[in-house]
Amino acid sequence: MLENKNFKMITNQKGMTLIEIMIVLVIIATMGTVLVTQVNKQLEKGRMNQAKILIAEVGKNLDQYNLDCGAYPTTDQGINALLTPPGSGCANWGPEPYLKKMPKDPWNSELSYSSDGSKYILKSYGKDKKEGGDGYNRDISSEDL
């Protein structure tokens, strides 16, 4: 009788098998992967929106420079023209610079600037820091705003 009682006790023990634990771990890992992927997509989308806002803000400063000086800074002058007063070509320059410091995009790169004096193009090359690209690696340009 004692042997039967011990046998029952062993068969009535509750617990999880190794396979059940592995299945739970696979489900948790899958959910974690999906979550991390979605978070990364939202972070990149946020950085792209931040770059658009930066380009629009620098664009406003360029427009103010154009109003005061009669033309946009040339490509050779670059955005640096907004940091320091120009030579004798701009009589209406205010006492303060248009920008306090050189702006950088959310990927810590300088904006690309080109201008013929009558219009300008500001660009952030995005996450890959190369011209062109698509998806979350595409360029963000003032022409697209």
N, C-alpha and C positions, 0 to 999 in steps of 0.2 A: 504494500500500500504506500509506503514511503517513496518508493521509486516512481510511482504514478504521480504523486503530488509534485515532486521535483520536475518531472517532465511537463506537467501542466504549467508550472510556473515559468519555465523556459519558453514555451510556446505562447504564453500570454504577454510576454514583454513587448512593449510598444516602442517604436523608434522609426527612423527613416533609413531606407536603404541607400547605398552609395549611388544607385541610378537616380533615385528621387532627388538627392542632393545635387547631382550633376545637372539634372533638368532645371532645377531652380536657379543654379548658377548661370546656365546658358540663357535663361529668360532674363535674369538681371543684367547680364553682360549685353544682351541685345538691346534692352531698354536704355542702358547707359550709352551705348553707341549712338542710338537714334537721338537721344537727348543732347549729347555733345555735338553731333552734327548740326542739329537745329540751332543750338546756341552759337556755334561758329558762324553759321549763315547770318544770323541776326546781328552778330558783332560786325561782320563785313558790310552788311547793309547799313548799319549805323555809321561806320567809317566813311562809306561812300556819301551818305547824306551830310556828314560833317565836312567832307571835302567840297561838296556843292555849296554849302553855307560859306566856307572860307573863300571860295572863288567869287561868290556873289559879294562878299564883304570887301575883298580886295578890288573887285570891279567897281564898287561904289567909290572907293578912294581914287581909282584911276579916272572915273568920270568927274570927280571933283577937281583933280589935277587938270583934266582937259578943260573944264570951265575956267579955271584960274589962269592957265598957261596957254590956252588956245590950241593945244594938240596933246595927244597921248605921248608918253615917253617912247622913244624909238626902241627897237630891239636891242641896239647897242647899249643904250642907257639902262634898259631893263627895269625891273621893279625897284632896284636901288634908287632910282630917281625919286621915289616916294619917301625915301628916308632922309635925304639931304636936299637943301635948296639948290635949284639949278643955277647956272651962271646968269648972265644978263637977260636971258630969253624969257623970264617969267616975272613980270612986275607985280603980280597979284598974289605971290606966294605968301601964305600966312606965317605967323611966327613959329608955329609948330609944324613938325613933319606930318605928312599924311599917314605914315605908318611909324610906329614906335620901334619895331624890329622886323626883320625879315620873316615872313610867314612860312611855315612848313605844313605840309599836308599831314593827314592822320598816320601816314606810313613813314613819317619823319624825313620826307624829301622836299626839296624846294620846288615851287611851282615853276613850270615852264612858261615863258612870256615871249610873245612876238608881236610887233606892231609896225605899221608903216606911218604912224603919226595920226591917221584919221580913224583907225579902228584897231582893236587889239584882240589877241587870243591868249587866254590863260588856261593852262592844263595841269592836271595832276595825272601822272602816269599810273596811279593806282598801286595795288598790292605788289604786282610783279616789277614795278619801277621801269617798265619798258614801254615804248610806244606801241599802240595797238592793243590787242587782247579782246577778250569777250567775257561775259558773265561778271564775276566779281573781280576779274583782272583787267577790266576795260578802263580806258582813259576817261577822265571826267573833264569836260571842256566848258569854257564860258559860252561857246557856240551852242551847246546843248541846253543851257538854262533858259 
